[in-house]
Amino acid sequence: MHDSPLTTHHSPRFILKAIIFDFNGVIINDEPIHLKMLQKVLKEEGIRLTTKDYYKNYLAFDDKNCFEKILEKENCSRASLKIQELIQRKATYYETFIEKKHRVLFPGVKKWVHRLSKLYPLAIASAALGNEIRWILKRANLLSHFQVIISAEDTPKSKPNPESYLKALQRLNRRRKILPQECLVIEDSIAGIKGAHQASMKCVALAHTYTRTQLKEADLVFTRFKDFSLRKIKALFKPEK
């Protein structure tokens, strides 16, 4: 478990007041789909990307940073027009693929989003494109449950940079005052956990993309939504005795 300086003997008591979800790999089971579409576009450019390389080096990046890093590694042109064309091509392939899929949400996610939205304001902080996030949530009848959506267009810096979480909190605070220490982040990646902690937020990880061992820096790890425990999550916000 992550040892936070906020949970020492002299810590004030922070109560859970908001929850920020990652999107890909947490709400929607599409990390393999993103990889497949990324590989398809890169193959058309004569570039090979292995699954191992993607999960090790590029998973946390948004499409823009991902293409930039890969093209830089391959000594290819980084012209902005070229990058935008690659992003749009991948987005088109992705949407076409998703349209044909009927079960892309992780089991249990609908139940928990419905339940948690009745108790806390919910936000999304993701490196996915905004139109993709809203489109999928709308199809799943979940869009109205999220008060704030922070997407790739809102944050030039990818996780583990904490910017997306802090921007989500900033927008939530237009309605009420919430401290970072009163926020929970739900993530599936190592970079996401690091970013949440850099934002001074607690982080629960789901072992959808990485193993439980790889996610050990999270404050709490669940294998899947079926194992979720609100009691255990609330306990994270109590100071140590």
KEMITOR-952723 format. One record per residue (C-alpha): residue in one letter; residue number from 1; x, y, z. Coordinates in steps of 0.5 Angstrom, whole numbers, m for minus. Example, Ala and Ser with C-alpha at 12.3 -4.5 7.8 and 13.67 -1.06 7.14 Angstrom:
2
NODE_res_n_x_y_z
NODE_a_1_25_m9_16 $
NODE_s_2_27_m2_14 $
// end
This chain:
241
NODE_res_n_x_y_z
NODE_m_1_0_0_0 $
NODE_h_2_2_7_m2 $
NODE_d_3_5_11_5 $
NODE_s_4_2_18_4 $
NODE_p_5_5_23_8 $
NODE_l_6_m3_25_9 $
NODE_t_7_m4_19_13 $
NODE_t_8_1_20_19 $
NODE_h_9_m1_20_26 $
NODE_h_10_m2_28_26 $
NODE_s_11_m6_28_20 $
NODE_p_12_m13_32_19 $
NODE_r_13_m19_28_18 $
NODE_f_14_m20_28_10 $
NODE_i_15_m27_25_8 $
NODE_l_16_m28_23_1 $
NODE_k_17_m32_28_m3 $
NODE_a_18_m31_27_m10 $
NODE_i_19_m28_21_m15 $
NODE_i_20_m24_22_m21 $
NODE_f_21_m24_16_m26 $
NODE_d_22_m19_14_m32 $
NODE_f_23_m23_12_m38 $
NODE_n_24_m19_7_m42 $
NODE_g_25_m18_1_m38 $
NODE_v_26_m22_3_m33 $
NODE_i_27_m29_4_m36 $
NODE_i_28_m28_2_m43 $
NODE_n_29_m24_m5_m44 $
NODE_d_30_m21_m2_m50 $
NODE_e_31_m14_m2_m49 $
NODE_p_32_m12_m8_m54 $
NODE_i_33_m17_m4_m59 $
NODE_h_34_m13_2_m58 $
NODE_l_35_m6_m2_m59 $
NODE_k_36_m9_m5_m65 $
NODE_m_37_m11_1_m69 $
NODE_l_38_m5_5_m67 $
NODE_q_39_m1_m1_m70 $
NODE_k_40_m5_m1_m76 $
NODE_v_41_m4_6_m78 $
NODE_l_42_4_6_m76 $
NODE_k_43_4_m1_m81 $
NODE_e_44_1_4_m86 $
NODE_e_45_7_8_m85 $
NODE_g_46_12_3_m85 $
NODE_i_47_13_3_m78 $
NODE_r_48_12_m4_m73 $
NODE_l_49_10_m3_m66 $
NODE_t_50_10_m9_m61 $
NODE_t_51_5_m10_m56 $
NODE_k_52_11_m10_m51 $
NODE_d_53_13_m4_m53 $
NODE_y_54_7_m1_m53 $
NODE_y_55_5_m3_m46 $
NODE_k_56_12_m1_m43 $
NODE_n_57_13_6_m47 $
NODE_y_58_7_9_m49 $
NODE_l_59_0_7_m46 $
NODE_a_60_0_13_m41 $
NODE_f_61_1_18_m47 $
NODE_d_62_m5_21_m51 $
NODE_d_63_m5_20_m59 $
NODE_k_64_m1_26_m60 $
NODE_n_65_4_25_m56 $
NODE_c_66_4_17_m57 $
NODE_f_67_5_19_m65 $
NODE_e_68_10_24_m63 $
NODE_k_69_15_20_m59 $
NODE_i_70_14_14_m64 $
NODE_l_71_16_18_m70 $
NODE_e_72_22_21_m66 $
NODE_k_73_24_14_m65 $
NODE_e_74_24_12_m72 $
NODE_n_75_27_19_m74 $
NODE_c_76_21_21_m78 $
NODE_s_77_18_27_m79 $
NODE_r_78_14_31_m74 $
NODE_a_79_10_36_m78 $
NODE_s_80_4_38_m74 $
NODE_l_81_0_37_m80 $
NODE_k_82_2_30_m81 $
NODE_i_83_1_28_m73 $
NODE_q_84_m6_31_m74 $
NODE_e_85_m7_26_m80 $
NODE_l_86_m5_20_m76 $
NODE_i_87_m9_22_m70 $
NODE_q_88_m15_23_m75 $
NODE_r_89_m14_16_m78 $
NODE_k_90_m13_12_m72 $
NODE_a_91_m20_16_m69 $
NODE_t_92_m24_14_m75 $
NODE_y_93_m21_6_m75 $
NODE_y_94_m23_6_m67 $
NODE_e_95_m30_9_m68 $
NODE_t_96_m31_4_m74 $
NODE_f_97_m29_m2_m70 $
NODE_i_98_m33_0_m63 $
NODE_e_99_m39_1_m67 $
NODE_k_100_m39_m6_m69 $
NODE_k_101_m37_m8_m61 $
NODE_h_102_m43_m9_m57 $
NODE_r_103_m40_m11_m50 $
NODE_v_104_m34_m6_m49 $
NODE_l_105_m35_m4_m42 $
NODE_f_106_m32_m7_m36 $
NODE_p_107_m37_m12_m33 $
NODE_g_108_m40_m8_m26 $
NODE_v_109_m38_m1_m29 $
NODE_k_110_m45_1_m30 $
NODE_k_111_m47_m1_m23 $
NODE_w_112_m42_3_m20 $
NODE_v_113_m42_9_m24 $
NODE_h_114_m50_9_m22 $
NODE_r_115_m49_8_m15 $
NODE_l_116_m43_13_m14 $
NODE_s_117_m46_18_m18 $
NODE_k_118_m51_19_m12 $
NODE_l_119_m46_20_m7 $
NODE_y_120_m41_24_m10 $
NODE_p_121_m39_28_m16 $
NODE_l_122_m36_24_m21 $
NODE_a_123_m31_26_m26 $
NODE_i_124_m27_23_m32 $
NODE_a_125_m19_25_m33 $
NODE_s_126_m17_21_m39 $
NODE_a_127_m12_22_m45 $
NODE_a_128_m17_20_m50 $
NODE_l_129_m20_24_m55 $
NODE_g_130_m26_28_m52 $
NODE_n_131_m31_26_m57 $
NODE_e_132_m29_19_m56 $
NODE_i_133_m31_19_m49 $
NODE_r_134_m37_23_m50 $
NODE_w_135_m40_18_m55 $
NODE_i_136_m38_12_m51 $
NODE_l_137_m41_14_m45 $
NODE_k_138_m48_17_m49 $
NODE_r_139_m48_10_m52 $
NODE_a_140_m48_7_m45 $
NODE_n_141_m53_12_m42 $
NODE_l_142_m47_14_m37 $
NODE_l_143_m46_21_m40 $
NODE_s_144_m50_25_m35 $
NODE_h_145_m47_21_m29 $
NODE_f_146_m41_25_m30 $
NODE_q_147_m40_33_m28 $
NODE_v_148_m34_34_m31 $
NODE_i_149_m30_31_m37 $
NODE_i_150_m22_32_m38 $
NODE_s_151_m20_29_m45 $
NODE_a_152_m13_30_m49 $
NODE_e_153_m15_36_m52 $
NODE_d_154_m15_39_m45 $
NODE_t_155_m8_37_m42 $
NODE_p_156_m2_38_m47 $
NODE_k_157_2_33_m41 $
NODE_s_158_0_26_m41 $
NODE_k_159_0_22_m34 $
NODE_p_160_4_21_m30 $
NODE_n_161_4_29_m30 $
NODE_p_162_m2_30_m25 $
NODE_e_163_m5_36_m29 $
NODE_s_164_m11_32_m32 $
NODE_y_165_m13_31_m25 $
NODE_l_166_m12_38_m22 $
NODE_k_167_m16_40_m28 $
NODE_a_168_m22_36_m26 $
NODE_l_169_m22_38_m19 $
NODE_q_170_m21_45_m21 $
NODE_r_171_m28_44_m25 $
NODE_l_172_m31_41_m20 $
NODE_n_173_m30_46_m15 $
NODE_r_174_m34_51_m19 $
NODE_r_175_m40_48_m15 $
NODE_r_176_m37_46_m9 $
NODE_k_177_m30_47_m5 $
NODE_i_178_m26_40_m5 $
NODE_l_179_m19_39_m3 $
NODE_p_180_m14_34_m7 $
NODE_q_181_m14_30_m1 $
NODE_e_182_m21_29_m1 $
NODE_c_183_m21_26_m8 $
NODE_l_184_m21_19_m10 $
NODE_v_185_m18_17_m17 $
NODE_i_186_m19_10_m20 $
NODE_e_187_m14_8_m25 $
NODE_d_188_m11_2_m28 $
NODE_s_189_m4_4_m30 $
NODE_i_190_2_5_m26 $
NODE_a_191_3_12_m29 $
NODE_g_192_m4_14_m27 $
NODE_i_193_m3_12_m20 $
NODE_k_194_4_16_m20 $
NODE_g_195_0_22_m23 $
NODE_a_196_m6_21_m18 $
NODE_h_197_m1_21_m12 $
NODE_q_198_3_27_m15 $
NODE_a_199_m4_31_m15 $
NODE_s_200_m4_29_m7 $
NODE_m_201_m10_24_m9 $
NODE_k_202_m12_17_m6 $
NODE_c_203_m12_12_m12 $
NODE_v_204_m15_6_m13 $
NODE_a_205_m13_1_m18 $
NODE_l_206_m16_m4_m22 $
NODE_a_207_m12_m10_m25 $
NODE_h_208_m15_m9_m32 $
NODE_t_209_m9_m8_m35 $
NODE_y_210_m3_m9_m31 $
NODE_t_211_m2_m15_m25 $
NODE_r_212_m4_m13_m18 $
NODE_t_213_3_m13_m16 $
NODE_q_214_5_m8_m22 $
NODE_l_215_0_m4_m19 $
NODE_k_216_2_m4_m12 $
NODE_e_217_4_3_m11 $
NODE_a_218_m4_4_m11 $
NODE_d_219_m7_6_m4 $
NODE_l_220_m12_0_m6 $
NODE_v_221_m12_m5_m11 $
NODE_f_222_m18_m9_m14 $
NODE_t_223_m18_m15_m19 $
NODE_r_224_m25_m12_m22 $
NODE_f_225_m31_m8_m21 $
NODE_k_226_m34_m14_m18 $
NODE_d_227_m29_m14_m12 $
NODE_f_228_m30_m6_m11 $
NODE_s_229_m32_m4_m3 $
NODE_l_230_m34_2_m2 $
NODE_r_231_m33_1_6 $
NODE_k_232_m25_0_4 $
NODE_i_233_m25_6_0 $
NODE_k_234_m28_10_5 $
NODE_a_235_m23_7_10 $
NODE_l_236_m17_10_6 $
NODE_f_237_m19_17_8 $
NODE_k_238_m19_16_16 $
NODE_p_239_m12_18_19 $
NODE_e_240_m8_13_22 $
NODE_k_241_m9_12_30 $
// end
